[in-house]
Amino acid sequence: MFQMPAWVLSVLLGTICAAAFFLWQGRTWRELAAYWVAGVLGFLAGQAAGVLTGWRVLTIGQVDLLWGIGLALAALVLVRLLRV
């Protein structure tokens, strides 16, 4: 189980992914909210995938950057394609 600093860093990195994606593709406040939710949930899903697979490549402490950023970006693209 992750400790509190890992959760905080995961939410922060998911937020950074969402903010960068919004600056690139976003237009409205509604999209910003949707991208934030997708970025954070995608990053947390990536964390879970990293733990379940056991394949940890690029990490900061307990936070798996490769899986987290990869799934966060996938979630953001999915939200963009669905035109939320």
Backbone hydrogen bonds in HBPLUS format (Angstrom, degrees):
<---DONOR---> <-ACCEPTOR-->    atom                        ^
c    i                          cat <-CA-CA->   ^        H-A-AA   ^      H-
h    n   atom  resd res      DA  || num        DHA   H-A  angle D-A-AA Bond
n    s   type  num  typ     dist DA aas  dist angle  dist       angle   num
A0006-ALA N   A0003-GLN O   3.05 MM   3  5.55 127.9  2.33 113.4 126.2     1
A0007-TRP N   A0003-GLN O   3.30 MM   4  6.69 151.4  2.38 149.1 157.4     2
A0008-VAL N   A0004-MET O   3.00 MM   4  6.27 165.6  2.02 160.9 164.4     3
A0009-LEU N   A0005-PRO O   2.95 MM   4  6.06 164.2  1.97 146.5 151.1     4
A0010-SER N   A0006-ALA O   2.92 MM   4  6.00 151.3  2.00 140.8 149.1     5
A0011-VAL N   A0007-TRP O   2.96 MM   4  6.22 162.3  1.99 153.2 156.9     6
A0012-LEU N   A0008-VAL O   2.92 MM   4  6.10 158.9  1.97 148.7 155.4     7
A0013-LEU N   A0009-LEU O   2.88 MM   4  6.03 162.4  1.91 149.3 153.5     8
A0014-GLY N   A0010-SER O   2.92 MM   4  6.06 154.7  1.99 145.8 153.2     9
A0015-THR N   A0011-VAL O   2.90 MM   4  6.04 148.4  2.00 143.0 151.7    10
A0016-ILE N   A0012-LEU O   2.92 MM   4  6.22 150.7  2.01 145.6 153.8    11
A0017-CYS N   A0013-LEU O   2.99 MM   4  6.22 158.3  2.04 145.5 150.9    12
A0018-ALA N   A0014-GLY O   3.02 MM   4  6.22 158.5  2.07 142.4 148.3    13
A0019-ALA N   A0015-THR O   2.83 MM   4  6.03 157.4  1.88 149.6 155.9    14
A0020-ALA N   A0016-ILE O   2.95 MM   4  6.10 163.6  1.98 150.8 154.9    15
A0021-PHE N   A0017-CYS O   2.99 MM   4  6.15 158.7  2.03 146.8 153.1    16
A0022-PHE N   A0018-ALA O   2.85 MM   4  6.02 151.9  1.93 144.8 153.0    17
A0023-LEU N   A0019-ALA O   2.93 MM   4  6.16 156.7  1.98 148.1 154.0    18
A0024-TRP N   A0020-ALA O   3.13 MM   4  6.34 140.3  2.30 138.6 148.9    19
A0025-GLN N   A0021-PHE O   2.78 MM   4  5.91 164.4  1.80 156.5 160.6    20
A0026-GLY N   A0022-PHE O   2.67 MM   4  4.18 141.8  1.82 117.4 128.0    21
A0032-LEU N   A0028-THR O   3.14 MM   4  6.51 151.8  2.22 142.1 150.0    22
A0033-ALA N   A0029-TRP O   3.07 MM   4  6.40 158.1  2.12 150.2 154.2    23
A0034-ALA N   A0030-ARG O   3.02 MM   4  6.29 162.6  2.05 149.1 154.1    24
A0035-TYR N   A0031-GLU O   2.75 MM   4  5.90 161.1  1.79 155.4 160.6    25
A0036-TRP N   A0032-LEU O   2.90 MM   4  6.07 150.8  1.99 144.5 152.7    26
A0037-VAL N   A0033-ALA O   3.06 MM   4  6.32 167.1  2.08 152.1 154.6    27
A0038-ALA N   A0034-ALA O   2.96 MM   4  6.12 166.5  1.98 148.8 153.2    28
A0039-GLY N   A0035-TYR O   2.76 MM   4  5.79 157.6  1.80 146.0 152.6    29
A0040-VAL N   A0036-TRP O   3.00 MM   4  6.13 168.9  2.01 153.6 155.9    30
A0041-LEU N   A0037-VAL O   2.93 MM   4  6.00 168.9  1.95 153.9 157.5    31
A0042-GLY N   A0038-ALA O   2.80 MM   4  5.64 151.0  1.88 139.2 148.6    32
A0043-PHE N   A0039-GLY O   2.96 MM   4  6.02 153.4  2.04 138.6 145.8    33
A0044-LEU N   A0040-VAL O   2.96 MM   4  6.20 160.8  2.00 149.8 155.1    34
A0045-ALA N   A0041-LEU O   2.86 MM   4  6.03 149.8  1.95 143.5 152.1    35
A0046-GLY N   A0042-GLY O   2.89 MM   4  6.12 147.0  2.00 141.9 151.2    36
A0047-GLN N   A0043-PHE O   2.94 MM   4  6.28 145.4  2.06 143.5 153.1    37
A0048-ALA N   A0044-LEU O   3.03 MM   4  6.35 157.0  2.09 144.5 149.8    38
A0049-ALA N   A0045-ALA O   2.87 MM   4  6.15 155.3  1.93 146.6 153.8    39
A0050-GLY N   A0046-GLY O   2.90 MM   4  6.08 154.7  1.96 146.3 152.8    40
A0051-VAL N   A0047-GLN O   3.02 MM   4  6.33 152.9  2.10 148.3 155.3    41
A0052-LEU N   A0048-ALA O   2.89 MM   4  6.09 163.6  1.92 152.8 157.5    42
A0053-THR N   A0049-ALA O   2.93 MM   4  5.98 160.1  1.97 149.5 154.2    43
A0054-GLY N   A0050-GLY O   3.03 MM   4  5.82 140.8  2.19 131.6 142.1    44
A0065-LEU N   A0058-LEU O   2.71 MM   7  5.49 135.5  1.91 152.1 167.0    45
A0060-ILE N   A0063-VAL O   2.81 MM   3  5.16 156.1  1.87 149.9 158.1    46
A0063-VAL N   A0060-ILE O   2.95 MM   3  5.16 157.4  2.00 133.9 130.5    47
A0068-GLY N   A0064-ASP O   3.09 MM   4  6.00 156.3  2.15 143.9 151.0    48
A0069-ILE N   A0065-LEU O   2.87 MM   4  5.74 170.7  1.87 149.4 152.6    49
A0070-GLY N   A0066-LEU O   3.07 MM   4  5.95 154.4  2.14 139.6 147.7    50
A0071-LEU N   A0067-TRP O   2.98 MM   4  6.08 168.9  1.99 152.9 155.1    51
A0072-ALA N   A0068-GLY O   2.93 MM   4  6.00 148.1  2.03 142.6 152.6    52
A0073-LEU N   A0069-ILE O   2.93 MM   4  6.05 163.2  1.96 149.5 153.1    53
A0074-ALA N   A0070-GLY O   3.05 MM   4  6.28 152.8  2.13 140.6 148.7    54
A0075-ALA N   A0071-LEU O   2.93 MM   4  6.06 157.2  1.98 143.4 149.0    55
A0076-LEU N   A0072-ALA O   2.92 MM   4  6.17 153.5  1.99 146.7 154.5    56
A0077-VAL N   A0073-LEU O   2.92 MM   4  6.11 160.8  1.96 151.0 155.5    57
A0078-LEU N   A0074-ALA O   2.98 MM   4  6.15 155.5  2.04 144.5 151.6    58
A0079-VAL N   A0075-ALA O   2.95 MM   4  6.20 158.5  2.00 147.6 152.9    59
A0080-ARG N   A0076-LEU O   2.95 MM   4  6.17 155.7  2.01 145.2 152.4    60
A0081-LEU N   A0077-VAL O   2.83 MM   4  6.07 156.9  1.89 151.0 157.1    61
A0082-LEU N   A0078-LEU O   2.97 MM   4  6.16 146.6  2.09 145.5 154.4    62
A0083-ARG N   A0080-ARG O   3.13 MM   3  5.08 150.3  2.22  98.1 107.2    63
